Amino acid sequence: MKAWSLLLLLLVSAALARARADSLDEDRLRAAFVLRLAQYTQWPASAADGQTLSLCAAGLPASGLEAVKGLASRAVGGAQIRVRSLTEPKDASHGCQVLVLGHPDAATLRQWVSAVPDSPVLVVATSPEALRAGVCIALITEPQGMAFAVNHGESKKRGLSLAAPVLKLAREVR
């Protein structure tokens, strides 16, 4: 009986380790999407200092925040990414050019989006509710992998220009 218990414990431990690795891989994939989307976005001249691009994150799980922090010092155009972790929506209105949201519910997403009204901020979220909440881009996890949907009207309202490949590769464009 003890051998079965030990075997079961080992199997459960291996499954949990694999689930954590899968989650981390998914978080890294999301972060890579955010980087590429930022690289294919053009901000108005008044919104960028040319030296740094401020990427703000809120509501992400620890592994997701770790993956986003891995983007620090990467290049977007001639600017280096600087990553900030936020806890309050009001903090998003101070210098964020990309805002990555991991909140699952539309009400919380709307609070964050309303904190940067009409500002030139590329708002990216990981929730299926994201487009209805007014974000620019929703990252969608599908059985076949990762996809994204674009709220082109919201992006244009914010003064952002998304390159044609982004619009072409999007699962949905509104």
C-alpha positions as CSV (number, residue, x, y, z in Angstrom):
1,M,0.0,0.0,0.0
2,K,2.9,2.4,0.8
3,A,4.4,1.9,-2.7
4,W,1.1,2.9,-4.3
5,S,0.9,6.0,-2.2
6,L,4.4,6.9,-3.1
7,L,3.7,6.3,-6.8
8,L,0.6,8.4,-6.6
9,L,2.4,11.2,-4.9
10,L,5.1,11.1,-7.6
11,L,2.6,11.2,-10.4
12,V,0.7,14.1,-8.9
13,S,3.9,16.0,-8.3
14,A,5.0,15.4,-11.9
15,A,1.6,16.5,-13.2
16,L,1.7,19.7,-11.1
17,A,5.2,20.5,-12.3
18,R,4.1,20.0,-15.9
19,A,1.1,22.2,-15.4
20,R,3.3,25.0,-14.0
21,A,5.7,24.6,-16.9
22,D,2.8,24.8,-19.3
23,S,1.5,27.9,-17.6
24,L,4.9,29.5,-17.7
25,D,5.2,28.6,-21.4
26,E,1.8,30.1,-22.1
27,D,2.8,33.3,-20.1
28,R,6.0,33.6,-22.1
29,L,4.0,33.2,-25.4
30,R,1.6,36.0,-24.2
31,A,4.6,38.2,-23.4
32,A,6.1,37.5,-26.9
33,F,2.7,38.5,-28.4
34,V,2.7,41.7,-26.4
35,L,6.3,42.5,-27.6
36,R,5.4,41.9,-31.3
37,L,2.2,43.8,-31.1
38,A,4.1,46.8,-29.6
39,Q,6.7,46.5,-32.3
40,Y,3.9,46.8,-34.9
41,T,2.2,49.8,-33.3
42,Q,2.9,53.4,-34.0
43,W,2.3,56.0,-31.3
44,P,1.7,59.7,-32.0
45,A,4.9,61.7,-31.9
46,S,3.7,63.4,-28.7
47,A,3.3,60.1,-26.9
48,A,6.8,58.8,-27.2
49,D,10.1,60.1,-25.9
50,G,12.0,57.8,-28.3
51,Q,14.3,56.5,-25.5
52,T,11.9,54.3,-23.5
53,L,8.6,52.5,-24.0
54,S,6.7,52.1,-20.7
55,L,4.9,48.8,-20.5
56,C,2.6,48.6,-17.4
57,A,1.1,45.3,-16.2
58,A,-1.8,44.7,-13.8
59,G,-3.8,41.7,-12.7
60,L,-1.4,39.1,-14.1
61,P,-0.6,35.9,-12.2
62,A,3.0,35.8,-10.8
63,S,4.2,33.7,-13.7
64,G,2.6,36.1,-16.2
65,L,4.2,39.1,-14.5
66,E,7.5,37.4,-14.5
67,A,7.2,36.7,-18.3
68,V,6.3,40.4,-18.9
69,K,9.2,41.6,-16.8
70,G,11.4,39.5,-19.1
71,L,10.7,42.1,-21.8
72,A,12.5,44.8,-19.9
73,S,15.3,46.4,-22.0
74,R,14.0,44.7,-25.2
75,A,13.7,47.1,-28.1
76,V,10.6,48.5,-29.8
77,G,11.8,50.7,-32.6
78,G,14.6,52.7,-31.1
79,A,13.1,52.6,-27.6
80,Q,13.9,50.2,-24.7
81,I,11.0,48.7,-22.8
82,R,10.7,49.6,-19.2
83,V,8.3,47.4,-17.2
84,R,6.1,48.6,-14.3
85,S,3.7,46.6,-12.2
86,L,0.6,48.5,-11.2
87,T,-2.0,47.8,-8.5
88,E,-4.4,50.7,-9.0
89,P,-6.1,51.9,-12.2
90,K,-5.2,55.6,-11.4
91,D,-1.5,54.6,-11.8
92,A,-2.1,53.7,-15.4
93,S,-2.6,57.3,-16.4
94,H,1.0,58.2,-15.6
95,G,3.3,57.3,-18.4
96,C,2.1,53.9,-19.7
97,Q,2.3,53.4,-23.4
98,V,1.4,49.7,-23.3
99,L,-1.0,48.4,-20.6
100,V,-1.3,44.6,-20.2
101,L,-4.3,43.5,-18.1
102,G,-4.8,40.0,-16.7
103,H,-8.2,40.7,-15.0
104,P,-10.8,38.1,-16.0
105,D,-14.0,40.2,-15.5
106,A,-15.3,42.9,-17.7
107,A,-16.1,45.3,-14.9
108,T,-12.5,45.4,-13.6
109,L,-11.2,45.7,-17.2
110,R,-13.5,48.7,-17.7
111,Q,-12.1,50.4,-14.6
112,W,-8.6,50.1,-16.0
113,V,-9.6,51.2,-19.5
114,S,-11.4,54.2,-18.2
115,A,-8.3,55.2,-16.3
116,V,-6.6,55.9,-19.6
117,P,-9.5,57.5,-21.6
118,D,-8.5,58.3,-25.2
119,S,-4.8,58.3,-24.2
120,P,-2.3,56.8,-26.7
121,V,-2.0,53.6,-24.7
122,L,-2.1,50.2,-26.3
123,V,-4.3,48.3,-23.9
124,V,-3.9,44.5,-24.2
125,A,-5.8,42.0,-22.1
126,T,-5.9,38.3,-21.6
127,S,-9.6,37.8,-21.0
128,P,-12.3,36.7,-23.5
129,E,-14.3,39.7,-22.1
130,A,-11.6,42.1,-23.1
131,L,-13.0,43.5,-26.4
132,R,-16.4,44.3,-24.8
133,A,-14.6,46.1,-22.0
134,G,-12.9,48.5,-24.5
135,V,-9.3,47.2,-24.8
136,C,-7.4,47.5,-28.1
137,I,-6.2,43.9,-28.3
138,A,-7.5,40.7,-26.6
139,L,-5.1,37.8,-26.4
140,I,-7.1,34.6,-26.8
141,T,-6.1,31.1,-25.6
142,E,-7.5,28.5,-28.0
143,P,-7.1,24.7,-28.1
144,Q,-4.7,25.1,-31.1
145,G,-2.7,27.8,-29.4
146,M,-2.7,31.6,-29.0
147,A,-4.6,34.1,-31.1
148,F,-5.7,37.7,-30.8
149,A,-8.6,40.0,-31.7
150,V,-8.3,43.7,-32.4
151,N,-10.6,46.5,-31.5
152,H,-9.4,48.7,-34.4
153,G,-11.9,51.5,-33.6
154,E,-10.5,51.7,-30.0
155,S,-6.9,51.8,-31.2
156,K,-7.7,54.6,-33.7
157,K,-9.6,56.5,-31.1
158,R,-6.4,56.4,-29.0
159,G,-4.3,57.7,-31.9
160,L,-2.5,54.4,-32.4
161,S,-1.8,53.0,-35.8
162,L,-1.6,49.2,-36.0
163,A,0.4,47.9,-38.9
164,A,-1.4,45.9,-41.6
165,P,0.1,42.5,-40.6
166,V,-1.5,42.9,-37.1
167,L,-4.9,43.4,-38.7
168,K,-4.4,40.7,-41.2
169,L,-3.3,38.1,-38.6
170,A,-6.0,38.9,-36.1
171,R,-8.6,36.3,-35.4
172,E,-11.2,39.1,-35.4
173,V,-11.1,42.9,-36.2
174,R,-13.8,45.2,-34.9
